[in-house]
Amino acid sequence: IQGKTTLAAHTVLGLSTLLALWIGASGLQSGRLGADALFYFFIYALILHRPAVRLARQGTRVGKMMACGERLARLIRAGRKAEAEAEPLPPLTGKLRLKRLLATSSNRAGERLRLGPVSFNLRAGEKLALTGRSGAGKSTLLELVAGELELDEGKILWDGIKLHKRPAGDLAEQVAFLQEKPSWLRKTVREALGLPAGAPSGQAEEVLLDCDLERLVARLPAGLDTKLGPGELTRKEARRLALAGILLGDASLLLLDNPCADLSPEGARAVVRRLLDDPRRTVILAAANADGLDGFGRRVELEDGRVATGSEAPAAGEEDLEE
């Protein structure tokens, strides 16, 4: 488009220059114009060349922006229609199956990280400790399961449903993901925790205590009804609040990225006990090591984006991953 528009500007300018020269030559022959006037007339035409080309390019850019906006609006409408037509994701009752996942992401330093192939199965209600040093691919794997990162290859099956084909927003009710930097768009603490109006229940108070949030709520100007904005909470406080919201929610799969790092030792032990005591929840907890996670029945260690040698393979009794 830009090439055609620029070519048109050059063509119009060339024809205008030729027309000006023809009129000027005619005027010079008839004595109506002097040679100096014709010279300046020609110079002015050349001076207008660059602004004319720039104007053509700006018009092209505006056209591109309008086309992109229209395309984006169509995609948003199509996405809303697909979400409205899609059936809600049911709770996990059978198996979560990760089949030869391959993906590429970037770390904080901008370095490219390659994950995979990674394969393992998880029965509903099982608790899996995902371990490995920093940069091994733990967070990337959680992002893939949560729908926050696109797969290059592989499948994620949720009781046979292709989880990797669903938009991330479609997973929110059944998949809870504790990210590195959680955020809320002008929500209150109560809304972030999913609590109804009024005094919190006994269970909510216990979760707030386990997540070291009692003092935080007490110091906020409006307590649970304080509206959260930029800089209102530290990163650790925001993660503790997000963790409490996940524990109080109803999601059947919990993806927890190093949740105990931001808690006191007592709080970390209480949260782990709470996870282990809830048979409804399937849990993948990522941590540098398995310290304090003895009750987790499954363990997978990642090393340079792959399941480490000697680490646990698919659960015993599971059918082959190729099916």
Sequence and secondary structure as in RCSB ss.txt:
>XXXX:A:sequence
IQGKTTLAAHTVLGLSTLLALWIGASGLQSGRLGADALFYFFIYALILHRPAVRLARQGTRVGKMMACGERLARL
IRAGRKAEAEAEPLPPLTGKLRLKRLLATSSNRAGERLRLGPVSFNLRAGEKLALTGRSGAGKSTLLELVAGELE
LDEGKILWDGIKLHKRPAGDLAEQVAFLQEKPSWLRKTVREALGLPAGAPSGQAEEVLLDCDLERLVARLPAGLD
TKLGPGELTRKEARRLALAGILLGDASLLLLDNPCADLSPEGARAVVRRLLDDPRRTVILAAANADGLDGFGRRV
ELEDGRVATGSEAPAAGEEDLEE
>XXXX:A:secstr
 HHHHHHHHHHHHHHHHHHHHHHHHHHHHHTSS HHHHHHHHHHHHHTHHHHHHHHHHHHHHHHHHHHHHHHHHH
HHHHHHHHHHS       SEEEEEEEEEEEE TT  EEEEEEEEEEEETT EEEEE  TTSSHHHHHHHHHTSS 
 SEEEEEETTEEGGGS GGGGTTTEEEE SS   SS BHHHHHT  SSS  HHHHHHHHHTT HHHHHHSTTGGG
 B  TTSS HHHHHHHHHHHHHHS  SEEEEESGGGGS HHHHHHHHHHHHT TT EEEEEESS TT TT SEEE
EEETTEE TTS  S TT   TT 
